[in-house]
Amino acid sequence: MDAQTCLSREIKREFPPEPPDIQFEVADVFRAYGDDYRQTHILTPQQHKAMSDIEKCRTTALGGHVDECDHCGHTEISYNSCRNRNCPKCRGSQRAAWVDARELELLPIQYFHIVFTLPHDLIPLARYNPERVYGLLFTLAAETLQTFAQNLWDGKLGIIMVLHTWGQTLNDHPHVHCIVTGGALKNDGSAFVRAPKHFLFRVEALSKVFRGKFLAALQALYDQGKLCLSGQPVLATKAGWEALLQALCSHDWVVYAKQPFDDPAHLIRYLGRYVNRIAIANHRILSIDEGTITFKYLDNREPGAPVEKIMALPADEFIRRFLAHIPPPQFRRIRYYGILANGHRKDKLTTCRARLGLDAPPSALHRRHGCLSHQTRHRLQPLFQVRGRQAAPGLRPPVVSRPTALLPRGRVT
């Protein structure tokens, strides 16, 4: 099988066709059952705000705007979005800009996709200490990778990390995706050492070192009294805490290295699909009927995985699972380490390019918006904004992807 055929299959597998027209949304669930859920459950301010924003997103409650192409005069009418980072319909432009920026930083080397997963026994503790536990997941996964790079090459890797706390069924499944450079820049900057073809580090060794670092750091937080144990009062006792540590030591922790992509740009675009996204996309919801939410998911545990299956949840349980993945305020789900750390990324990448004998990095990419009527690359300029008004209860807005169906041409009322 030639390289082009392999590449075509890889692209088809990782970049499936666009989902069909969306029939149901998370917003529909909140509008139908959100009021009852608020009355029977205690929510954090962030969860309250996320529910309210998602319900109002791209409706008359937030107003609208009209854009006109500066070349052909084509106009587009749209409702305003809520811009909440937990909304399934928002953050598309930020996601695209992130992919563009990361592609400019790629070096002509291998890149590896490694996933660090927290064991199930830590999930209750993480629910009450998300910043502490997930902070350790970020820091110690990066530290583990850098320890191996330091021992082998006396240098530092470049690492991009994206945190996901959910699985396909919206259950708790905290893990961090890592894009790792296939090589390290020497600490003195004298050379860039490439990793062997299709191999970075042994995942079994990574798992053991990561577990040891994590348990040591977790014990330190416990000794300093920095963990909230109200959700698990048994852990406040010495016997309960030691039982948890014993359970965490009794099995291997999952560290998984996915098969490398032939082109590192494909890896960036693949991971970019999950940047700034939340636990479930709207196109996965199949029906909302009599208090039951039905959605599709991929089961990776079946032979021949992944296998598409259907799950039905009561509305209360669906909302509970969704809201469980709302992060604390100001919590960063995307982080950068090593030579890609924000403080010195530009200088380190310039040094890497020099050591690899490459030209200077390309200039910044200016993202442009396309005119949908003529499939050109002309820029849409805002004409005017209209303030929002209170939407009628239970009213679902028209489909935003067909703006001419929203309102008369050139007007937003």
C-alpha positions in Angstrom: 0.0 0.0 0.0 1.5 3.3 -1.1 1.9 6.3 1.2 -0.8 8.3 -0.5 -3.4 5.6 0.1 -2.4 5.3 3.7 -2.7 9.1 4.1 -6.1 9.1 2.4 -7.4 6.4 4.8 -5.9 8.3 7.8 -7.7 11.5 6.8 -11.0 9.7 6.2 -10.8 8.1 9.6 -9.8 11.2 11.6 -11.8 13.8 9.7 -15.3 12.3 9.0 -17.9 14.2 7.0 -19.7 17.1 8.6 -22.6 15.9 10.8 -26.1 16.2 9.4 -28.5 19.0 10.2 -28.9 19.4 13.9 -32.4 18.4 15.1 -31.9 18.8 18.9 -29.6 20.8 21.1 -28.4 20.9 24.7 -30.2 24.3 24.8 -33.5 22.5 24.1 -32.9 20.2 27.1 -32.2 23.2 29.3 -35.3 25.1 28.1 -37.6 22.1 28.6 -36.2 20.8 31.9 -33.8 23.4 33.3 -36.3 25.2 35.6 -37.3 22.0 37.3 -33.7 21.0 37.7 -32.7 24.3 39.3 -35.5 23.9 41.8 -34.3 20.5 43.0 -30.5 20.8 42.8 -27.9 23.1 44.2 -25.8 24.6 41.4 -22.6 26.6 41.5 -22.6 30.2 40.0 -20.7 28.9 37.0 -23.3 26.2 36.4 -26.1 28.7 36.7 -24.5 31.0 34.2 -23.7 28.2 31.8 -27.3 27.0 31.7 -28.7 30.6 31.3 -26.2 31.5 28.5 -26.8 28.2 26.6 -30.5 28.7 26.8 -30.2 32.3 25.3 -27.5 31.6 22.8 -28.4 32.7 19.2 -31.9 33.8 20.2 -33.7 37.1 20.3 -32.7 37.4 24.0 -29.2 38.3 23.0 -30.1 40.4 19.9 -28.6 40.1 16.5 -26.3 41.7 13.9 -26.0 42.2 10.2 -22.7 41.7 8.3 -22.0 42.9 4.7 -19.2 41.7 2.4 -16.8 44.6 1.6 -16.5 43.3 -2.0 -19.8 42.1 -3.3 -22.3 43.6 -0.9 -23.7 40.2 0.3 -25.3 40.5 3.7 -25.7 37.9 6.4 -28.1 38.2 9.4 -27.4 36.3 12.6 -28.4 36.1 16.2 -25.6 36.9 18.7 -23.9 34.0 20.5 -23.4 33.8 24.2 -19.6 33.2 23.9 -19.7 30.9 27.0 -16.9 28.4 26.8 -19.3 25.6 27.8 -21.7 26.3 25.0 -21.8 23.6 22.2 -22.5 26.3 19.6 -19.8 28.8 20.5 -16.0 29.1 20.3 -15.8 27.8 16.7 -13.7 30.9 15.6 -11.4 30.6 18.6 -10.9 26.9 17.8 -10.0 27.6 14.2 -7.6 30.4 15.2 -5.9 28.1 17.7 -5.3 25.5 15.0 -3.9 28.2 12.7 -1.5 29.5 15.3 -0.3 26.0 16.3 0.3 25.0 12.6 2.6 28.0 12.3 4.7 26.7 15.2 5.1 23.2 13.8 8.7 21.9 13.2 9.5 19.4 10.5 9.8 16.6 13.0 7.6 13.8 14.4 4.9 14.7 16.9 3.4 12.2 19.3 -0.1 12.1 20.8 0.1 10.7 24.4 -2.9 10.5 26.8 -2.6 10.5 30.6 -5.7 9.2 32.5 -6.5 9.5 36.2 -7.8 6.2 37.8 -11.5 5.9 38.7 -10.7 5.9 42.5 -9.6 9.6 42.3 -12.8 10.8 40.6 -14.7 11.6 43.9 -11.7 13.6 45.2 -11.4 15.5 41.9 -15.1 16.5 42.0 -14.4 18.5 45.2 -10.9 19.6 44.4 -10.8 20.1 40.6 -8.2 22.8 40.6 -5.9 20.9 42.8 -6.3 17.4 41.2 -6.4 18.5 37.6 -3.6 20.9 38.3 -1.5 18.0 39.4 -2.5 16.0 36.3 -1.2 18.8 34.1 2.0 19.5 36.0 3.0 16.0 36.7 2.2 14.6 33.3 4.5 17.3 31.8 7.1 16.7 34.5 7.1 12.9 33.7 7.7 13.5 30.0 10.4 16.1 30.7 12.1 13.7 33.2 12.6 11.1 30.4 13.8 13.7 27.9 16.3 15.1 30.4 17.7 11.6 31.2 17.9 10.6 27.5 18.9 13.8 25.7 19.7 16.4 28.4 17.0 18.7 26.9 13.4 19.8 27.0 10.4 18.7 25.0 7.6 20.9 23.7 4.3 19.9 25.1 0.7 21.1 24.4 -1.9 19.7 26.8 -5.7 19.7 26.6 -7.8 18.5 29.5 -11.0 16.5 29.1 -13.0 15.4 32.1 -15.7 13.4 30.3 -16.2 10.2 28.4 -18.5 9.4 25.5 -21.5 8.9 27.8 -20.8 12.1 29.8 -19.5 10.1 32.7 -16.4 11.2 34.7 -13.3 10.3 32.8 -10.5 12.8 33.5 -7.6 12.6 31.1 -5.2 15.0 29.4 -4.3 14.9 25.7 -0.6 15.8 25.0 1.0 16.8 21.7 4.7 16.1 22.3 7.6 17.1 20.0 9.5 14.1 18.7 12.8 15.3 20.1 14.3 17.8 22.6 16.2 21.1 22.5 19.4 20.7 24.5 19.4 22.7 27.8 22.4 24.8 26.5 20.6 25.3 23.1 23.5 23.7 21.2 21.4 21.1 19.3 18.0 19.7 18.7 18.0 15.9 19.3 15.4 13.9 17.3 13.6 10.9 18.7 13.8 7.6 17.0 11.2 6.9 14.2 7.7 6.2 15.6 9.0 5.9 19.2 9.3 8.3 22.0 9.2 6.6 25.4 7.9 3.3 26.8 4.4 3.9 28.1 4.8 1.3 30.9 7.7 3.3 32.3 5.8 6.6 31.9 2.9 5.1 33.8 5.0 4.0 36.8 6.8 7.3 37.1 3.6 9.4 36.6 1.9 7.3 39.4 4.8 7.8 41.8 5.0 11.6 41.2 1.2 12.0 41.5 0.8 10.0 44.7 3.8 11.9 46.3 2.3 15.3 45.4 -1.2 14.2 46.5 0.2 13.1 49.9 1.9 16.5 50.3 -1.4 18.3 49.7 -3.2 16.0 52.2 -0.5 16.6 54.9 -0.8 20.4 54.3 -4.6 20.3 54.7 -5.1 21.7 51.2 -7.7 19.1 50.1 -11.4 19.5 50.6 -12.7 16.2 52.0 -16.3 17.2 52.6 -17.4 14.9 49.7 -15.6 11.9 51.2 -15.4 12.4 55.0 -13.9 8.9 55.4 -10.7 10.3 53.9 -10.3 12.6 56.8 -9.3 9.5 58.9 -5.9 8.0 58.6 -7.3 4.6 57.8 -9.5 5.9 55.1 -6.7 7.9 53.4 -4.3 4.9 53.5 -7.0 2.7 52.0 -7.3 5.1 49.1 -3.5 5.2 48.5 -3.4 1.4 48.6 -6.1 1.2 46.0 -4.3 3.7 43.8 -1.1 1.7 44.1 -2.7 -1.7 43.4 -3.0 -1.2 39.7 -1.3 0.4 36.7 -2.3 3.9 35.7 -3.3 4.3 32.0 -0.8 6.1 29.8 -1.6 5.6 26.1 0.4 6.6 23.1 -1.7 6.9 19.9 -0.4 6.0 16.5 1.5 8.9 15.1 0.1 10.8 12.1 2.1 10.9 8.9 1.8 14.7 8.8 2.0 16.6 12.2 -0.5 19.2 10.8 -3.1 16.4 10.8 -2.5 15.8 14.5 -3.0 19.5 15.3 -6.3 19.6 13.3 -7.4 16.3 14.9 -6.8 17.7 18.4 -8.2 21.0 17.4 -11.6 19.4 17.0 -11.7 19.0 20.7 -10.2 22.4 21.7 -12.8 24.7 23.4 -15.5 22.0 23.1 -17.6 20.5 25.9 -18.8 17.1 26.9 -21.3 16.5 24.1 -21.9 18.0 20.7 -25.4 18.9 19.6 -25.4 16.5 16.6 -25.1 13.5 18.9 -28.5 14.2 20.5 -31.1 12.1 18.7 -34.4 12.8 20.6 -35.9 14.6 23.6 -39.1 12.9 24.5 -41.2 12.7 27.8 -38.2 13.5 30.1 -35.8 11.2 28.3 -32.7 12.3 26.3 -31.4 9.9 23.7 -28.0 10.3 22.2 -25.4 8.3 20.4 -21.9 7.5 21.6 -18.8 5.4 20.6 -18.0 2.4 22.7 -14.2 1.9 22.6 -14.4 -1.3 24.7 -16.1 -3.5 22.2 -14.2 -5.8 19.7 -13.7 -3.8 16.5 -14.0 -0.6 18.5 -15.1 2.1 18.2 -18.7 0.8 17.9 -21.6 3.4 17.7 -24.3 2.8 20.3 -27.4 4.6 21.6 -28.0 5.6 25.2 -31.1 7.1 26.9 -30.9 9.1 30.1 -33.5 10.8 32.2 -33.4 14.6 31.7 -32.2 15.2 35.3 -29.3 12.8 34.9 -28.3 14.2 31.5 -28.2 17.7 32.9 -26.3 16.6 36.0 -23.7 14.8 33.9 -23.3 17.8 31.6 -23.0 20.3 34.4 -20.4 18.1 36.2 -17.9 19.1 33.5 -18.3 22.9 33.9 -14.8 23.9 35.1 -14.0 26.4 37.9 -13.7 30.1 36.9 -10.5 31.0 35.2 -9.4 27.4 35.0 -7.3 26.8 31.9 -8.0 23.6 30.0 -5.2 24.2 27.5 -1.6 24.6 28.8 1.9 24.7 27.3 5.1 23.3 28.7 8.8 23.1 27.8 10.0 24.9 24.7 6.3 25.7 23.9 5.7 27.5 27.2 4.2 30.9 26.7 7.0 32.9 28.3 9.7 31.9 25.8 8.0 30.0 23.0 9.1 32.4 20.3 12.8 32.4 21.3 12.9 28.6 21.8 11.3 27.9 18.4 13.7 30.2 16.7 16.6 28.4 18.3 15.1 25.0 17.3 14.7 26.2 13.7 18.3 27.4 13.6 19.6 24.1 15.0 17.6 22.2 12.4 18.9 24.4 9.6 15.5 26.0 8.8 14.5 29.4 7.7 13.0 31.9 10.1 9.5 31.1 11.3 6.7 32.4 9.0 4.9 35.6 9.8 1.6 35.5 11.8 -1.4 34.2 9.9 -4.2 36.7 9.6 -7.5 34.8 9.8 -10.1 35.9 7.2 -13.8 35.2 7.1 -15.3 33.8 3.9 -18.4 35.2 2.1 -20.8 32.3 2.1 -22.8 33.4 -0.9 -19.9 33.3 -3.4 -17.4 30.9 -1.6 -14.7 33.6 -1.8 -12.3 34.9 0.8 -13.7 38.4 1.1 -14.2 40.0 4.5 -17.6 40.5 6.2 -17.9 43.9 7.8 -20.5 44.5 10.6 -23.3 46.9 9.6 -25.1 47.3 12.9 -26.1 45.5 16.1 -29.5 45.2 17.6 -30.1 44.8 21.3 -31.6 41.6 22.6 -35.1 41.1 23.9 -36.7 38.5 26.1 -37.5 35.4 24.1 -40.9 33.7 24.5 -40.8 30.8 27.0 -40.0 27.5 25.2 -39.3 29.3 21.9 -36.5 27.8 19.9 -34.8 30.1 17.4 -34.6 29.4 13.7 -31.6 27.5 12.4 -28.7 30.0 12.3 -26.9 28.2 9.5 -29.6 29.5 7.1 -29.6 33.2 7.9 -32.0 34.2 5.1 -34.7 32.3 6.8 -34.3 34.3 10.1 -35.5 37.7 9.2 -36.2 39.9 6.2 -33.0 40.8 4.3 -31.1 43.6 5.8 -33.1 43.8 9.1 -32.9 42.4 12.6 -35.8 43.2 14.8 
